[in-house]
Amino acid sequence: MTGLREQIADGWTQYHAAEFDTVMKALPDLIADARTVTASTDDEDRKGGFAALGKALQLAGHVAVRMGKTDLALIGLERAIDAAGRSSDPLLRPMIVNSVAWTYQRQGRLSDALSIALHAAGDIRDAGHTGTADGLKVWGALTMSAATSAARSNDYEHAAALMEKAEAEAARVTRLPQGGDSRMVSVFSPSSVRIERVRLAVQYGHPEDALALAKGIRLGKDVPPSWRTWLLLDVARAHTDLGDAAGAVKALESLRRVAPAWMQHHTLAVAIVRDLWALPNHPPGLRSLAEFLGVGD
């Protein structure tokens, strides 16, 4: 079981590094191995197998979303929730619910995404799980997800209130009893809250606020490459919105250095470069970025 969980955790690390082909090749064996353990006659091993199966199916759901297969993702995530219910991990189901909320967001089902995220976050708090670092991380990730859904529904007051709650609670994460492998738990920290605030500021149409928030971020080791990607893309978008093409190119060049695979997979990167390419004057470095993404002449 320890080896299997380590392999699944490695899969999540590869996912956050945009190594999707590697993850997809590994997933069938991970899922099959987890299913085998669920047939164990030992109760503890069987529940551990269902926990592993839930995380593997959740990972498969995330990859499906990245491939644009949201209906397929929801089927996998429903099975992941069923597996989580047969495990002994009370945080696994709400973590997978958060993945469902994210998938709903991608489908434009913002009301559904908001509702299930808020409900799951409330259940975690009511059950007293926010007294541990892992429990607080799951609650925080759900709360930020709800804020994103509210913002995209143009309910900015609700989104701001949810982010204020998340930011106030994030400071407690490092002071609480730590759990197991952080790769298997939701991302939530003061850094991730600030990254989400930058994103929402861009969505609100406040690029100046977004850039001011971004300047104050100190990214720790707990921030995976995927989150660093979103931050740099939002910074580039904010510079573009302000008419600062050179600033946007600088942010995109940073992204190319730290997460080239993510840059090639992210449609927002392509959209920003296309917008910049349409300008009459191209700042230094833009042509190289355009060629890297297949944009331009």
N, C-alpha and C positions, 0 to 999 in steps of 0.2 A: 504493500500500500504506500509506503513512504516513497518508493521509487516512482510509482505512478503519479502521485501528487506532485512530485518534483518535475516530472515530464510535463504535466498540465501547466504548472507554474511557468516553466520555460516557454510553453506555448503562448501564454499571456504576454511574456516579455517580448517574444517575437512578433506578436500582434501589435503591441505598442510601438515596435520598431518598423512597422509596415512590411514585415517579411511574410506576406500573405501566402505566397506559394509554398513556403516552408511549412506554415501552419496547416494549410489544406492537405498537404501530403501526410502530415502526422495525425490528423484528426481521426481518420477511420480506425487506426490501431488504438488510439487513446480511448475512443468510445467503446470499441470492442473489449478492450482490457477491463475497462470500468464495469461493463455489463457482466463480465465473467465474475468479478468480485461480488457483484450484487446477488449472485446465486450461492454465496458462501453460507454454510450452516452456522457459522459463528456470528452472533448478533452484532457485535461491534464491527467486525470486518464487513458485514453486509451493509450496515448503515454508512460506513466509511466509503464503500463502493458506490452507494447512491450519491454521496456528497461529491465524489470524484466525477461521477457521470453527469451530475448537475452542472459542475464547472466546465466540463468538456463540451456539453451541449450548449451552454451559454457562450462559450468561445466560438463554437460553430455558428451560432446565431449572429454574433458580431461580425464574423467574416462574411456571412451572407449579406448583411446590411451593406458592408463596404463594397460588395460586388453588385449592389443594386437589387438584390433578391429579398425584398422585405417580407413578402408573404411566406417565403420559405423560412426566413429567419423566425417569424412568429410561430411557425409549426415546431421548429426546434426548441424555441424558448418555452413553449407550452410543455413539451416533454421534459425540459430542464426543471420547470417548476414542480412537475409531478415527482421527479427524482429527488428534488430538494425536500419535499414533504415526507419522504421515506428515510431521510438522513436524520442525524441528530444535531445538525447545525442550524440554530434558529435564525441566523443571519443570511443563510444561503437563499432562501426564497425571496426576501426583500431585495437582495442584490440582483436577482434575475428579473424581478418586477421592474427594477430600474432600467434594465436592458429592454424590456418590453415598452416602457415609457419612451425610451430613446427611439425605438423602432416606430412607435406611433407618431413621434415628432417628424420622422422622415417621411411618413405617409400623410402628414398634414392633419392627423387626428389629435389636435392640440387639447381639446377638452378631455378626451380619454386619457391622454398622457398626463395631464395635470392631476386628474382625479386619482389615478392609481398611484402616482408618486406621493401625493399628500397622504393618502390612506395608509400606504406602507410605512411612511415616515412616522405617522401617528402611532401605528402599531408598535414600532420599535421603541418609541419613547414610553408608551404606556406599559410595555413589558419590562422597562428598566434597563434596556440594553445600552443606553447612552452613557452608562457608567464605566464602560471599557473603551479603549481606543478603537477597536474594530467596530463595535456597535455604533460609536459616534461617527466613524467614517461612513458607514452605510447610511445612517440617518442624514448626514450632511450631503452625501451625493444625491440622495433622493430629494432633499430640499432644494438643492441647486437645479436639479432637473425640473422640478416644479416651477422654479423661478423662470427658467428658460421657456417653458411652455406658456406661462403667463405673459411673458414679454412678447412672444411671437403672436399672442392673441391680443396684443395692444393693451393689456392690463398692466401698465408700467408701475402703478402704485403697489399692486400685489407682488409683482416681481421684486421691486425694491425692498419691500418689507421682508420677503423670504430671504433675500440675500443678506439683509442686516442680521437676521437670526443666524444664518449660516456663518457669517463672519465672526459674530460674537462667540459662537460655540467652537469654531476651528482652533482657537487659541488653546483649548483644553486638551487637544489630541495628544500632544507630547507629554502632558502631565498625568495621563491616565495609564493604567496597567496595559502593557502591550500584548498583542495576541501572537498569532503564528506568522506565517509567510505573508508579507505585505503585498506580494504579487497576486495573491488570491482574494484580496479585499478591495473594496471600492477606493478610488482616489479622493481624498479629502484632507486638506491642510490649509493653513493661511495662504500659501502660494496658489493653490488651486482655486480658492475663493476669489483671489485677486484676478486671476486669469479669467474666471467667469465674469467678473465685474467689467473687465476690459471688453469682453465679447458683447455683453449687454449694452454697454455704452456705445459701441459701434452700431448695434442694432437700433438703439434709441435715436441715432443721428447726432451723437455728441462726440465727434472724433477728438476734440481737444481734451475732453475728460478721459477718453480712452488712453490717449498718449500720456497724460499725467499719471494715471493709475499704473500704466505699464512701467514707467520710470522707477516706481517704488518697489517693484517686485524683485525679491531675492529667491531665485529658484533653488530648491534643495534637491537632494538625491531622490526624494520621494516623488518628484515630478517626472513622469515618463516622457519619452520623445513625442508621443502623440499630443500631449498637452502643450509642450514647448512649440510644436507645430502650430496649434491653434492660436497661441499667443502671438507668434511672429506674423501669421497671416492677418490677424486682427490689427496689428500694428501697421502692416503694409496697407490694409484697407483704410485705416484712419488717415494715413499720410495721403493716400490717393484721394480720399474725400475732401481733404484740405487743399488739394492741388499741388502737393509736394511730391512730385514724381521721383526726385532724387532720394527722398526719405523712404519712399515705398521700395525702391530698388535696393537700398541698403538693407532693409528688413528682409527682403526676399533673398538677397545674397547670404545673409546670416542663416536663413532657413535652408538654403541649398548646402551650406557647410555642415550644419548639425543634423539635418534629416532629409537628405536628398530623395530617399524612397517615398517618404510621406509627401514631399512636394509634387512628385510626379503622379501620385494617386489622388491628390486633392483638387477638386474642380474649382475651388475658390482661388487657388494659386493661378490656374489657367485664366480665370476670369479677370483677375487683377492685371496680369501681364497683357492680356488682350486690350484692356482699357488703356493701359499705359502706351501700348504700341500704336493705338489709334491717335495719340497726341502728335501734334506737328513736330515737336522737338523731343528727341529721345535722349534721356540722361545716360551717362556712361554706365556700362554694365547691363543695360536692358537687352541688347541684342543677344548676349550670351545666355541670359535667362530665357529669352524667347526661343532660341535654338534648343535649349535644354528641354523645354516643354512642348516643342513642335508648334510654336505660335509665330506668326509673322509672315514674311514674304514667302 
